[in-house]
Amino acid sequence: MGRFGHEALDRQRQPRLLAQSLSRSACDADAPDPQGHGDGCFRDPDPEEALRAYTEHGAYSQGAEGVKGRLDAGMLADIAVFSRDLLTAEPGDILNDTRCEMTILDGRIVHDLFSAN
């Protein structure tokens, strides 16, 4: 395998290959993909793999896996609640017909679709 160029970039963008090599691939929604492959992280992601890449692996890449990256007692968490289960929904349904119903940041509700405000 090449260490540089398109082949290396392809390996970096495929968390399954990195997981097989005992690495953890983190994703960032703000990271552009120079080759135009989706959001800069995946070509054909498994939903649970994508969730781990944005949460647990992101925390690990920051050296913060002991305090964030999972929904667990005592852990820091920003939470988004969606109108459907993103792990089981069809991708087209997620993109076309899914709403963020609530967002919690630093323990405070900052968006509530159904609040009276």
N, C-alpha and C positions, 0 to 999 in steps of 0.2 A: 504494500500500500504506500502511496506517496504521502509525504508529510506536508506538502505545500500545494497550492493551486486548487483547482476545482474538486479534485478527489478528496482533499483534506476538508474543504468546505462542506462537501456532501456528507462526510462522516460526522462533522460537527452538527449538522442540521438534522441528524437522525438519531434521536435519543435511544432507540433500541440498540443500535450498534455500539453506542457509548456504554449503555448498561451492560452489554455483553462483555465489555472490556473493563468492567468494575468501575466505570466513571459515572458521574451524575451530570446530566445535561440540564442546565437551567435556561429558562426562557424569560423574555421580557417583552411585553406588548409594545414597547416603544422602539424595539430594535428592528430596523428595516432589513429586508432580505435583498441583498444585491442581485440575486438571480431571479427574483419575482416568484418565490415559492411561498405563497401564503403570507403568514405574519412574521416571517423571519425565523421560524423555529421548526416547523414540521412540513413534511410533504404529505403524509397519509397517517396522521396520528391515531393511536388508540386513545379513546377519551380519558381513561384513567392515567395513562402515561402522560398525556398533556397536562392534566390537573397536577400531577406530581412535579412535572417540570416547572410549572409556574409557582408552586407552593413550597413543598419540601426541598426540592433541589435548588430553588432560588435562595431559600434560607441557608442551605448548606454552602452555596457559593459565596455567601457573605460571612460565613463563620458563625451564623446565628441559629443553627439548627436546634440548639438547646432552649431557645426562647420564642421561636416563631416557625411557621411553615406547616403547622398541623393544628387542627381544632382539637385541643386537649386542655384539661384543667391547668390553669396557671400559665398558659402560653399566650403571647400577644397575638391578636388576630384582627384583621380588617375583613369584613364579610359582606358579600353580595348575595342577595336572595333573588332567584329568578323564577319566572312563571312556569317553568318546566324543568325536569331533571336533565341537566346538560350531559350526563353520562349515558343516558339511554335514548335521547331524542335524535331524530334524523338531522344531519347538518343543515339541510335546507330549512327545516322548521326552526332551528335555532336562529339562523340568520334572518329569516323573514317574519317570524311570529313569536319572538320571545322578548319579554320585558324584564327589566330589573325592577323588582317590586320594593326592595329595601336595601339600603347600604348602611353598614355600621363601620365607623372609623374611630379608633381609639376608645371603644366602648360607648360611643354616642351614635344614635340614629341620626344620620345626616340626610337621608332620603327615604321617604315612606310614601309610596304611590297611593296608598289608601287612607292617609291621614286627612283630617278635616282642615288642615292649614291651607 
